[in-house]
Amino acid sequence: MEWYAYVFIVVALLVGGIIGFFLSQRFFKRYLEKNPPINEKMVRAMMTQMGRKPSEKQVRQVMASMNQHK
């Protein structure tokens, strides 16, 4: 094989890796938009399971705290 064949293989691998990275990042962002990791309903369920009756203020505080850490 000639030297330019090796260069072509390396360039093809780099371009494929870069395209794959951006496509997977785009897919993951769309997935998280459609399926958020946690919402207010889940926070209420967790507080109820811990034996607490959550107020709206408490739920909003937890959500604000979680959104702040993103």
C-alpha positions in Angstrom: 0.0 0.0 0.0 1.1 3.5 -0.7 1.6 6.1 2.0 -1.5 8.1 0.9 -3.7 5.1 1.6 -2.6 5.2 5.3 -3.3 8.9 5.4 -6.7 8.4 3.9 -7.6 5.7 6.6 -6.4 8.0 9.4 -8.4 11.0 8.1 -11.5 8.8 7.5 -11.3 7.6 11.1 -10.9 11.1 12.5 -13.8 12.5 10.4 -16.0 9.5 11.4 -15.2 10.0 15.1 -16.0 13.7 15.0 -19.2 13.2 13.1 -20.2 10.4 15.5 -19.5 12.6 18.5 -21.7 15.4 17.3 -24.5 13.1 16.2 -24.5 11.3 19.6 -24.5 14.6 21.4 -27.4 15.9 19.4 -29.4 12.6 20.0 -28.7 12.7 23.7 -29.8 16.3 24.1 -33.1 15.5 22.2 -33.6 12.5 24.5 -33.2 14.6 27.6 -35.6 17.2 26.4 -38.3 14.6 25.7 -37.5 12.6 28.9 -36.3 14.9 31.6 -34.4 13.2 34.4 -36.7 14.4 37.2 -39.8 16.6 37.4 -42.1 18.0 40.1 -44.3 14.9 40.1 -41.3 12.8 40.9 -40.1 15.1 43.7 -43.6 14.9 45.3 -43.5 11.1 45.1 -40.1 10.9 46.7 -41.1 13.3 49.5 -44.3 11.3 50.1 -42.3 8.0 50.2 -40.0 9.6 52.9 -43.1 10.2 55.0 -43.4 14.0 54.3 -46.3 15.9 53.0 -44.6 18.2 50.5 -45.8 21.8 50.1 -45.7 23.5 46.8 -42.9 25.8 48.1 -40.8 22.8 49.1 -41.2 21.2 45.7 -40.3 24.4 43.9 -37.2 24.9 46.2 -36.0 21.4 45.3 -36.5 21.9 41.6 -34.8 25.3 41.7 -31.9 23.7 43.6 -31.6 21.0 41.0 -31.8 23.4 38.0 -29.1 25.6 39.6 -26.7 22.7 39.6 -27.1 21.9 35.9 
